[in-house]
Amino acid sequence: MPVLLPSPHASDVLPVKGVRWGVVQAGVKKVNRKDVSVCALDAGTVVDAVFTQNRFCAAPVRVCQQHIAAGLGVRALAINTGNANAGTGAAGFLHALSMTQTAASALGITSEQVLPFSTGVILEPLPIDRVNAGIAAACASLQSDAWLDAAIGIMTTDTQPKAVSRQCVIDGHTVTVTGIAKGAGMIRPNMATMLGFVATDAAIAPALMQGLAQRMADQSFNRVTVDGDTSTNDSFVVMATGQAGHQPVTNWAEAPALLEALLAVSQFLAHAIVRDGEGATKFITIRVAGGANTEECLKVAYAVAHSPLVKTAFFASDPNLGRILAAIGYAGIADLHVDHVNVHLDDVHVASNGGIHPSYTEASGALVMAKPEITIGIDLGRGSCAETVWTCDFSHDYVTINADYRS
């Protein structure tokens, strides 16, 4: 079960003007499950996206990048789960193009206006006939209130759908922001295997949209990790349909509430991925402060977050906290003065002056580690920079899920 993550209700996932979803069962990998989705966007929608930095990026990622670069605008997303269409060579690229052509034909748009997405097993041919049949069926069943169905339709090893909405007011007009995401394992964003789709009916000037997905990702999806693996298919898309009724936002100072809502949705979804991490029993916040720069703060945060020894200790609620100090020490800060470093678990002071803090007791550490949500606070004593990363523990179930993933 996810760590303190309530399952979303359809009534809480609000429609966005100008966005419709169709979700069907196509039998891509498993029977009796929704696995192909199409998102149709009204004309005038502006889109920004970021993708995986994995050099073995999947064919759909390459097609998305080409279609966005073509500059014809984005009118639809075509998504399948059950198969990543990654490591599939030239045939995989043609299959990704075929997905866009099928959606374009059904919706009366050009194939360059369709972005394809796939998620699932790598190095297996995409069953393109089943996927395309699903895309055609999804295009024929578009609805404005099918966001939760779409969240279910993009799941792989997720134990529950991830969806959320926020609203704000701009010039007297109510603006909606709704997002869905999938991901539970193979999560180390460079950009997180994850897909994320956030839409708003706000009017945002195209120039302001450029870089918005990266800005949101850097404060959400690019600060989470489950297992340190960067997927071949990671994609995060932000869409603005402009149908809320207000004048276009040309500067974020004009609409701070919108920026806050976009970030709140992005962070909720990123946290949900960690809370639903494969086999996770603990949600862990790692806050590194006192760094000389952002880079070294993140080095330390990820060293701790990726340590199997740290993660398994938290699963067992075992206060073997020297493992945290070891991870800080090998993070790559050559001139780190260990006697300046302080470490806390929640409000329990664990380490200072190069060793155990005089007030620390193993009982107090164990008490914190038994909680489902824990904060590791690290102060490097070197400067004023701070960064936060979110992760989870490693349990027996993580190994079981990934050992049995293809069966």
Long-range contacts (C-beta under 8 A, 24 or more apart in sequence): 1-159, 2-159, 2-160, 2-272, 2-275, 2-276, 2-280, 3-274, 3-275, 3-276, 3-280, 3-281, 3-282, 3-283, 3-372, 3-373, 3-392, 4-275, 4-283, 4-372, 4-373, 5-160, 5-272, 5-275, 5-276, 7-160, 7-161, 8-148, 8-151, 8-161, 8-162, 8-163, 8-164, 9-148, 10-145, 10-148, 12-163, 12-164, 12-165, 13-147, 13-148, 13-151, 13-163, 13-164, 13-165, 13-178, 13-180, 14-147, 14-165, 14-167, 14-176, 14-178, 15-144, 15-145, 15-147, 15-176, 15-178, 16-144, 16-147, 16-176, 16-177, 16-178, 16-199, 16-200, 16-201, 16-241, 17-144, 17-176, 17-201, 17-241, 17-243, 17-244, 18-42, 18-44, 18-45, 18-201, 18-241, 18-242, 18-243, 19-45, 19-144, 19-178, 19-199, 19-201, 19-239, 19-241, 20-142, 20-143, 20-144, 20-146, 21-142, 21-143, 21-144, 21-146, 21-147, 21-149, 21-150, 22-137, 22-138, 22-139, 22-140, 22-141, 22-142, 22-143, 22-146, 23-138, 23-141, 23-146, 23-149, 23-150, 23-152, 23-153, 24-134, 24-137, 24-138, 24-141, 24-153, 25-134, 26-80, 26-130, 26-131, 26-133, 26-134, 26-137, 27-130, 28-80, 28-81, 28-82, 28-83, 28-120, 28-127, 28-130, 28-131, 28-134, 29-81, 29-82, 29-83, 29-120, 29-121, 30-82, 34-149, 34-152, 34-153, 35-80, 35-81, 35-82, 35-134, 35-153, 36-78, 36-79, 36-80, 36-81, 36-131, 36-134, 36-135, 36-137, 36-138, 36-153, 37-77, 37-78, 37-79, 37-80, 37-138, 37-149, 37-150, 37-153, 37-154, 38-76, 38-77, 38-78, 38-79, 38-103, 38-135, 38-138, 38-139, 38-142, 39-76, 39-77, 39-79, 39-150, 39-197, 40-75, 40-76, 40-107, 40-139, 40-142, 41-74, 41-75, 41-76, 41-77, 41-199, 41-239, 41-241, 42-241, 42-243, 43-73, 43-75, 44-241, 44-242, 45-73, 45-74, 45-75, 45-239, 45-240, 45-241, 45-242, 46-73, 46-204, 46-206, 46-209, 46-239, 46-240, 46-242, 47-73, 47-74, 47-115, 47-209, 47-237, 47-238, 47-239, 47-240, 48-209, 48-210, 48-211, 48-212, 48-213, 48-214, 48-237, 48-238, 49-115, 49-213, 49-235, 49-236, 49-237, 49-238, 50-191, 50-213, 50-214, 50-217, 50-235, 50-236, 51-191, 51-234, 51-235, 51-236, 52-190, 52-191, 52-230, 52-231, 52-232, 52-233, 52-234, 52-235, 53-190, 53-191, 53-230, 54-190, 54-230, 54-231, 54-232, 54-234, 56-86, 56-87, 56-232, 57-86, 57-232, 57-233, 58-84, 58-85, 58-86, 58-87, 58-88, 58-92, 58-96, 58-118, 58-122, 58-232, 58-233, 59-85, 59-86, 59-88, 59-92, 59-93, 59-95, 59-96, 59-118, 60-85, 60-96, 60-99, 60-115, 60-116, 60-117, 60-118, 60-233, 60-235, 61-232, 61-233, 61-235, 62-93, 62-96, 63-93, 63-96, 63-97, 63-100, 63-115, 63-116, 64-115, 64-116, 64-117, 64-235, 67-100, 67-111, 67-112, 67-113, 67-114, 67-115, 68-115, 70-112, 72-110, 72-112, 72-113, 73-113, 74-113, 74-114, 74-115, 74-239, 75-107, 75-109, 75-113, 75-114, 76-103, 76-104, 76-107, 76-109, 76-113, 76-114, 76-115, 77-114, 77-115, 77-116, 77-117, 77-197, 77-237, 78-102, 78-103, 78-114, 78-115, 78-116, 78-117, 78-135, 78-138, 79-116, 79-117, 79-118, 79-119, 79-153, 79-154, 79-195, 80-117, 80-118, 80-119, 80-120, 80-126, 80-131, 80-134, 81-118, 81-119, 81-120, 81-153, 81-154, 81-155, 81-156, 81-182, 82-120, 82-121, 82-156, 83-118, 83-120, 83-121, 83-124, 83-125, 83-126, 83-127, 83-131, 84-118, 84-119, 84-120, 84-121, 84-122, 84-124, 84-193, 84-232, 84-233, 85-118, 85-126, 86-118, 86-122, 86-123, 86-232, 86-233, 87-122, 87-123, 87-232, 88-123, 88-124, 88-125, 88-126, 91-125, 92-125, 92-126, 95-125, 95-126, 95-128, 95-131, 96-126, 98-128, 98-132, 99-128, 99-131, 99-132, 99-135, 102-132, 102-135, 102-136, 103-135, 103-139, 106-135, 106-136, 106-139, 106-140, 107-139, 115-237, 117-195, 117-233, 117-235, 118-233, 119-154, 119-156, 119-182, 119-193, 119-195, 119-233, 120-156, 120-193, 121-405, 121-406, 122-232, 147-178, 147-180, 150-180, 150-197, 151-180, 151-181, 151-182, 154-180, 154-181, 154-182, 154-195, 155-182, 156-182, 156-184, 156-193, 157-184, 157-185, 157-278, 157-401, 157-405, 158-182, 158-183, 158-184, 158-276, 159-184, 159-276, 160-276, 162-269, 162-272, 162-273, 162-276, 164-265, 164-268, 164-269, 164-272, 165-265, 166-261, 166-264, 166-265, 167-261, 168-255, 168-257, 168-258, 168-260, 168-261, 169-257, 170-202, 170-244, 170-246, 170-249, 170-255, 170-257, 170-258, 171-246, 171-247, 172-246, 173-244, 173-245, 173-246, 174-244, 175-200, 175-201, 175-202, 175-244, 175-246, 175-258, 175-261, 176-200, 176-201, 176-244, 177-202, 177-258, 177-261, 177-262, 177-264, 177-265, 178-265, 179-265, 179-266, 179-268, 179-269, 180-269, 181-269, 181-270, 181-272, 181-273, 182-273, 183-226, 183-273, 183-276, 184-226, 184-273, 184-276, 184-277, 184-278, 185-226, 185-227, 185-229, 185-277, 185-278, 185-398, 185-401, 185-402, 186-226, 186-227, 186-229, 186-230, 186-231, 187-224, 187-225, 187-226, 187-227, 187-229, 187-231, 187-273, 187-274, 187-277, 188-225, 188-226, 188-227, 188-228, 188-229, 188-230, 188-306, 189-217, 189-221, 189-222, 189-223, 189-224, 189-225, 189-230, 189-234, 190-222, 190-230, 190-234, 191-217, 191-221, 191-222, 191-234, 191-235, 191-236, 192-221, 192-222, 192-224, 192-225, 192-226, 192-231, 192-234, 192-270, 192-273, 193-231, 193-232, 193-233, 193-234, 194-221, 194-231, 194-234, 194-235, 194-236, 194-273, 195-233, 195-234, 195-235, 195-236, 196-221, 196-235, 196-236, 196-237, 196-266, 196-269, 196-270, 197-236, 197-237, 197-239, 198-236, 198-237, 198-238, 198-239, 198-262, 198-265, 198-266, 198-269, 199-238, 199-239, 199-240, 199-241, 200-238, 200-239, 200-240, 200-241, 200-244, 200-258, 200-261, 200-262, 201-240, 201-241, 201-242, 201-243, 201-244, 202-240, 202-242, 202-244, 202-246, 202-249, 202-255, 202-258, 203-240, 203-242, 203-243, 203-244, 203-246, 203-247, 203-248, 203-249, 204-240, 204-242, 204-248, 204-249, 204-258, 205-248, 205-249, 205-250, 207-250, 208-249, 208-250, 208-251, 208-252, 209-238, 209-240, 212-238, 212-262, 213-237, 213-238, 216-262, 216-263, 216-266, 217-266, 219-263, 219-266, 219-267, 220-263, 220-266, 220-267, 220-269, 220-270, 221-266, 221-269, 221-270, 221-273, 223-270, 223-387, 223-388, 223-389, 223-390, 224-270, 224-271, 224-273, 224-274, 224-389, 224-390, 224-391, 225-274, 225-302, 225-305, 225-306, 225-389, 225-390, 225-391, 226-273, 226-274, 226-277, 226-278, 226-280, 226-391, 226-392, 227-277, 227-278, 227-306, 227-394, 227-398, 228-302, 228-305, 228-306, 238-262, 270-390, 271-390, 274-390, 274-391, 274-392, 275-392, 277-391, 277-392, 277-398, 278-397, 278-398, 278-401, 278-402, 279-394, 279-395, 279-396, 279-397, 279-398, 279-399, 279-400, 279-401, 280-392, 280-393, 280-395, 280-398, 281-315, 281-372, 281-392, 281-393, 281-395, 282-314, 282-315, 282-369, 282-371, 282-372, 282-373, 282-374, 282-392, 282-393, 283-372, 283-373, 283-374, 283-390, 283-392, 284-314, 284-373, 284-374, 284-375, 284-376, 284-390, 284-391, 284-392, 284-393, 285-373, 285-374, 285-375, 285-376, 285-388, 285-389, 285-390, 286-375, 286-376, 286-378, 286-388, 286-389, 286-390, 286-391, 287-375, 287-376, 287-377, 287-378, 287-386, 287-387, 287-388, 288-378, 288-379, 288-380, 288-386, 288-387, 288-388, 288-389, 289-377, 289-378, 289-379, 289-380, 289-385, 289-386, 290-340, 290-379, 290-380, 290-381, 290-382, 290-383, 290-384, 290-385, 290-386, 291-380, 291-382, 291-383, 291-385, 291-386, 291-387, 292-380, 292-382, 292-383, 292-385, 293-383, 293-385, 294-385, 294-387, 296-331, 296-332, 296-333, 296-380, 296-382, 296-385, 297-380, 297-385, 297-386, 297-387, 298-387, 298-389, 299-331, 299-332, 299-333, 300-327, 300-328, 300-331, 300-333, 300-378, 300-380, 301-378, 301-387, 301-388, 301-389, 302-331, 302-389, 303-327, 303-328, 303-330, 303-331, 303-332, 304-328, 304-331, 304-376, 304-378, 305-389, 305-391, 306-391, 308-394, 311-391, 311-392, 311-393, 311-394, 312-393, 312-394, 313-369, 314-369, 314-374, 314-393, 315-393, 315-394, 315-395, 317-366, 317-369, 317-370, 318-366, 318-369, 319-345, 319-362, 319-365, 319-366, 319-369, 321-345, 321-350, 321-351, 321-365, 324-350, 324-351, 324-376, 324-378, 325-351, 328-378, 333-380, 333-382, 336-380, 336-382, 337-381, 337-382, 340-380, 340-381, 340-382, 341-378, 341-379, 341-380, 341-381, 342-377, 342-378, 342-379, 342-381, 343-376, 343-377, 343-378, 343-379, 344-375, 344-376, 344-377, 344-378, 345-369, 345-374, 345-375, 345-376, 345-377, 346-371, 346-374, 346-375, 346-377
